[in-house]
Amino acid sequence: MNGTLQFGNIWNYREKSFRDRHPVIDFRTIHDSEGSYEVMAIFFAPIYPEEQTGVFKWYQYAGDMNRAQFEYYVDNVKAMSLYDTGVTAEYGDRLITLETCANTHDSTRLVVVARKKTGTI
């Protein structure tokens, strides 16, 4: 993507002060008109080669997960986060993961993970 016209504000989450001022991402869909998500973790990470083992492949955790998978995912994204947001997730919470290219020379991504706010559909 050329420039920051789309998804440009995701870059601001690198700074804790921005996250403190903008802790919620509104992500609404046709199925979820009340989609407010609290930013939980922000990190830089590569897309690893398929054959590489012993690394956390954050992008492989999507859709339905069992409790162990969910907790492993949350523990790892929190550990990778650039700073502590004070937000965590429990099994059963809904999460969104937003990512954008962070480097044009490799596969590094800037990733923002957010948890659906309690009390929203």
N, C-alpha and C positions, 0 to 999 in steps of 0.2 A: 504494500500500500504506500502510496506516495504522500508524504506529509502526515498531518494529524487531524484531518477533517473528520474522519470517522474514528471513533474510539480514542480520540486524542486526549480526553480528560483522564483516561485510565493511567496515563503517565504521572499525573499529579499525585496519585496514591503512593508514590515512592517516598513522599514527605509525610511524616506523621502529623504535622500541623494541618495538612490538607485533609487527611483522613479524620482528624479530630473535628474539623469544620463540616465535613461531608461524610458522616459515618454510614449513610444509607444510600443504596443504589435502588432506584425504582426500575423494576424490570417487569413490565406487564405484557401479558399475552392474551390471546382470545380466550384462553382457558383460565387465566388468572389476572383479573383486573385489579387485584389488591397486592401486587407483587412488590413488596418492600423487603430489601435484604440488607443486613448489617455486614459491613466489610469485616472479615475475620482474619485474613492473611494476605500478604503481598510479597511476592518473591520473584527472583530471576531463576530460570532453570532451562536446561537444554532439552531437546528431543533426542533421546538416546538411540543409538543403533539397535535394531531389533534383537540382535544377538548378544548385546551387552547385558550382563547379569550383575546382581549385587548393588543395584541403584534403585532409587524410588522413581518409578515412571508414573508421575502424577496424572498424566493424560489418559492412563488406562483405567481410571476409576470414574466411571460414569454410569448413570442409570441405577438400577436396583443393586444394592450391596447388602451383604449380610453384616451383622454387628461387627465382627472382627475386621472385615474389609473397611467398613466405615470408620471405625476407630483408628485403624492404621493410617488411613488417608488423612484424617483430621490431625492426628499426632504429627505426621510428617509435614503437612503444609504449615502447621503452627511452628514447628521447629525451623523450617526454611524461611519463615516470614522475616522481612527486613526489620520489623519492630513488633512489640506486643500490642495488640489492639484491645485486649481485655475481653474479646469475644471468643467463645468456643462453641462447639456444637455437640449435641448428643444424638445417639442413634435414633433415627426417626425424623430428625430435622431435615428440611429441604435445603440444598445448597445449589449455588450457581458458581461456575468457574468461567471467568473471562480471561482471555489471553490475547496478546498481540506480539508481533515480532519485535524483538529488542535489539537485534543486530542483523545487518544485511549480509554479513560474512559467514555466519554460522546459524545454527538452529535455536539459539537462545530466545526464550520468550519471557515477557513480563506477564505474570499471572496474578489475578485478583480473585480470591475465593470469598464468597459471602453467604451468610446463613439467613434463611427466611425469618423475618421478625415474628416473634410470638404474637399470636392474636390476629394474624392475617391468614387468609385462605391459602 
